[in-house]
Amino acid sequence: MPRYEYRCRTCGDTFEVSRPMAESSAPADCPAGHADTVKLLSTVAVGGTASAGPAPAPGGGGGGGGCCGGGCCG
């Protein structure tokens, strides 16, 4: 079940609520009983491993780069 993070505008506490996605926009009361809360945007953490190619060489040794995809933007 997803967890949603909220902040209480009255006391400033931050808290999490586990609820179904269908209820994600429902209001949540602060654990101290305050009703004036706001849902926070949370970052998503994805774990696991991936078999990617080798890391690029330091200094961009693969060609290209910069703001133009290669060459100098003068």
Secondary structure, 3 states (H helix, E strand, C coil): CCEEEEEECCCCCEEEEECCHHHCCCCCCCCCCCCCEEECCCCCCCCCCCCCCCCCCCCCCCCCCCCCCCCCCC
